[in-house]
C-alpha cells in the first residue's frame, strides 16, 4: 500500500485517507476523557480550533468508532427530601 502525498500514515484499506490523523485521534481521546458528554458537532469544533481541520459528522462518527468510544447515557437524578424526617 502506498503512502499518500503529504500524509505520514497509511490508509487502513483502499479509499480516501481520513483527515483525522493519529494525532487528532489522540486529541479526541484526551478530550473525551475530560468531557465524555460532548456532542459530535462540539468535537468537530474542538478539532477545528486545535488543528484547523474541518471534519463532517460522519467523519467524527467513524473516528469515534475507530477509537472505540461508546455513547454513554447521562441521567440526572433528583434527590427527594424526607419531609417528616427533615421536619
C-alpha positions as CSV (number, residue, x, y, z in Angstrom):
1,X,0.0,0.0,0.0
2,X,1.4,3.4,-0.9
3,X,1.6,6.4,1.3
4,X,-0.4,9.4,0.2
5,X,1.5,12.6,-0.6
6,X,1.5,14.8,2.5
7,X,0.2,12.1,4.8
8,X,2.8,10.4,7.1
9,X,0.5,7.4,7.7
10,X,-1.1,4.7,5.5
11,X,-4.7,4.1,4.8
12,X,-6.1,1.1,6.6
13,X,-7.9,0.0,3.4
14,X,-8.4,1.3,-0.1
15,X,-10.2,4.6,-0.2
16,X,-9.8,8.1,1.0
17,X,-7.4,8.9,3.7
18,X,-9.1,10.4,6.7
19,X,-8.3,14.0,7.7
20,X,-8.3,12.6,11.3
21,X,-4.6,11.8,11.7
22,X,-3.4,9.7,14.6
23,X,-2.5,13.0,16.4
24,X,-6.2,14.1,16.0
25,X,-7.4,10.7,17.3
26,X,-5.2,11.1,20.4
27,X,-6.5,14.6,20.9
28,X,-10.1,13.4,20.8
29,X,-9.4,10.6,23.2
30,X,-7.9,13.1,25.7
31,X,-10.8,15.5,25.1
32,X,-13.4,12.7,25.8
33,X,-11.6,11.7,29.0
34,X,-12.4,15.1,30.4
35,X,-15.7,15.7,28.6
36,X,-17.4,12.4,27.9
37,X,-20.8,14.0,27.2
38,X,-19.7,16.1,24.2
39,X,-21.8,16.1,21.0
40,X,-20.2,15.2,17.7
41,X,-20.5,18.8,16.4
42,X,-18.8,20.0,19.6
43,X,-15.9,17.5,19.0
44,X,-15.7,18.8,15.4
45,X,-15.5,22.4,16.8
46,X,-12.6,21.5,19.2
47,X,-10.7,19.8,16.3
48,X,-11.2,22.9,14.2
49,X,-9.9,25.2,17.0
50,X,-6.9,23.0,17.7
51,X,-5.9,21.8,14.2
52,X,-7.8,23.9,11.7
53,X,-9.3,20.7,10.2
54,X,-13.0,20.5,9.3
55,X,-14.5,17.1,9.9
56,X,-18.0,16.2,8.9
57,X,-20.4,14.4,11.3
58,X,-19.9,11.1,9.5
59,X,-16.1,11.5,9.8
60,X,-16.5,12.2,13.5
61,X,-18.7,9.1,13.9
62,X,-16.1,6.9,12.1
63,X,-13.3,8.4,14.3
64,X,-15.3,7.6,17.5
65,X,-15.8,4.1,16.2
66,X,-12.1,3.7,15.5
67,X,-11.1,4.8,18.9
68,X,-13.8,2.5,20.4
69,X,-15.6,5.3,22.1
70,X,-19.2,4.3,23.1
71,X,-22.1,6.7,23.6
72,X,-22.9,6.9,27.3
73,X,-26.3,8.0,28.6
74,X,-26.2,10.9,31.0
75,X,-29.0,10.8,33.5
76,X,-30.0,13.3,36.1
77,X,-31.5,12.1,39.3
78,X,-33.2,14.3,41.7
79,X,-32.8,13.9,45.4
80,X,-36.1,13.8,47.3
81,X,-36.2,15.1,50.8
82,X,-38.0,13.2,53.5
83,X,-40.3,16.0,54.8
84,X,-41.2,14.1,58.0
85,X,-37.6,13.4,58.9
86,X,-36.3,16.9,57.9
87,X,-39.3,18.4,59.6
